Each structure stands twice: as C-alpha cells, then as structure tokens.
C-alpha cells in the first residue's frame, strides 16, 4: 500500500506554488498542483502584500491537492508552509489583521539603520544576533512602524501568519525568526534586551519553535472548506532558503548557492560564527533545520535580470528566456560588468536606467541589446558569487571543494557554467525545487518516515540526477576577473 503524501506551500516574494509530494522508497514525487501570483500593491502610502488574496490562493491549492490525493488513492498526512523572510503582519487581540503586510522593498526603512545605530551600536547588534545588516530586516521595519504597532496584539512573520489562519495557533518558527535580526544567536530566543532598548514591544512576539514542530490540525471550518479532514500543519524550515538547504545533499566542505530572485551563498555550520571579520564582510548566521546554522551572504540575484525583462516586455521587445539564454551563450568576450549589490538595484523605477547609470559612473559603455544586458548581468553575478565564496573560505578557514546550485536559477545553464569558471570549483545543479523538497523532508521526519536529516538527504541523492559542471579556465577569463574585481572594490569600502 502506498505511503502518505505531503503538501508543500512554497511562497516567494510575488508568486507561490502548492505541491503534492511523495517519499515512498525509490520515490521522489513532486507534483505542482497550483501556481499563483500576488505582486505587491501601493496601498495607504506603502507597498503591501494583499494577504487575503494570498490566503485564498493557498486554500485553493490545498483544495486541489486534496482532490488529487484522492485520485491517487493516497492519504495526505500534513501541510508545510515556507515563505521569504523578514515580512510580517500585525494582528489585533481578536485575531484580525490590522492592515496588509508591508513589502520589504517599501522605502519606509531608508534611514532606519542609522537611527537604530544611534541607540544601539551596530557592533553590539551583530554580537547579539549574528545577522547581516540589511535595511529591510524586520528589526528596522518594526522600528519604522507607525500607529499600527500601537493597535497590535501580535506580530507574526508571513509563514506563521498563514499557519495562524489555518490552525488558530500562533508560533514563530526558528529559521525564519532568525532573519528578523531580533533573535539572540546564543539563546535562540527573542533578544528582549535589544528590543527594550529600541522601545520595540516584545509582548507582540510569539513563542519560537523549531522546524518539525507539529503546530496543530486545520481549523474545522478550513478543513471543511478545502476538503482535508484530519490533516496536520507542520512547521518545516519556514524560511524558503532554510528549506532549500535542508533539501540539498551537501557534501563535506561544499557550499550552496540558492539561485533565484535573491542569491544566497553560504555553507552549513554546526554553530554561529561571530567576529569582527564576519561583521566587516556583512555575513549572516541564519537558523537552519535541526540545529544547523546557515552561514551565508545575500546577493542581489536574478531580480536584476527579471526586472529588465519586464521592462523589455512592456516595450514590446521579444525576450523569450530560452532564446536570450542561447544568445548569451553564443556571445564572446566580457564587454562590461556591474556590481550587483548596489542598493540602487533594490527597487528602482527603471532597472535598465539604474544599470546604465552605474556603468556611466565606472566608465563603461552601455549596450542596450537585451542579450548584451543579460550577459553583463549573468557574468557580473558569477564573479560576485566567486568573490563571496572566496570570502567564505577566508572567514571559516576551510577550503571549499564544490558548490550545490539550487533553486529556480539552477535552470540557467550559462550562469551555472560561468559561476564554475569564475570560482574554479565543480558544481552540481538541477534541484530547482529544493525548497519544496526540504519542506516535505522536514514534514516526513516529523511523521517518522526518516530518522534524521542526513537520512532524508540520502533519499534525495539516491532519487535525483544532478547536472555536473566543471571549470573551463582561460586567459580571457582571468583578465575579466581582474576587471570585475576593480569594479567591485570601488563599491565595497
């Protein structure tokens, strides 16, 4: 008799999917059930997520998954929700959302970091939390809250907010909680001292629980609505990158690149790494599943290319993804580079204009052909990835032996090969649904299907074929690396 199925709800910053998954012996079933979109909208002076729409689409996906499970003649054991980090909703005492959650790309936190540092030095915040500084971290978002925070009874991060509306139970899952920059790296709990000093109400924060916590069953009215009676809601690693890393078979001294809208580049450690050098290079120690630590750096990823692509499409320029990728692969040389982590690329009115302006500042020419722009973005990302990987070796004292490239960006074979060329390391790629895999692995461990994360990862390695990449060195590549390094150093002080 076939074993149970698991539902993974995977929400990115703008689009979401619902998957049905099976993990019987010799099985790695991943069936996409529902896909939907929810771009942030201007509302009441801020860029916000339309939460009612997101929740309605999640429930629609659960309903479709239930129907599909019955078609397959298999029971559904549990549901796991993962999302991007840092964003949250504020609830009244009656459990109602006060307003739609503000998007992290909103500009309300533009000056928040310097204001916070006037009250608590950045060195002290880093010593407490071990988290890299980004002006959209929850700490700075909460600091920038207006009157809404005074009306609030609870603050829940996005996956916890969805779980609350599904089950009625309010908790904060650890991996996503760490992205707030409000969790003490040693205790693993909210740093109340830090919050008190910034006059932020710690009373809003729910209990932190680890990944694999059974949060509860679906509320009766939700279960009736979606047709899933007796199904549990389990907290996977609710931060999407934490789930992606959990789902990836990592070899010893192998790094990972979670390649997508953002690119997260790091290694899996057993304990936090906090010192002056880590702070200077602005690396982060985010929570991982089962007491692991994701030591990593956020890099502006394929958001830059996708933003350009949207502009081209709005101007009726043909930008078929496969075609442009082939044009990029056929192009020669390295005409220009950008520094991807320039803050001007976070949410500009025009990404193409932002790129053109940066190129002008560095004395480079702008070629407006989409294939030329795409190649410049991919090449720059690859050299940036290589730079971050070298810094990881410096900070950890360990020589890296290879890279697991995971996430949707792993389909970009040109970027994968350029990353390998620029870093000089071998890589495996192809696990584009690593987040979904990690989500369901944690659910399966909770159910007793696997005894440990190591055993669950072995199941993935035995049932998935990875694409392998090897470096292709050249003198042209060496010269390009030197040119990129000069541009990067002009932006990093």
Order of alpha helices (4+ residues) and beta strands (2+ residues): beta-beta-beta-beta-beta-alpha-beta-beta-alpha-alpha-alpha-beta-alpha-beta-alpha-alpha-beta-beta-alpha-beta-alpha-beta-beta-alpha-beta-beta-alpha-alpha-alpha-alpha-beta-alpha-beta-alpha-alpha-beta-alpha
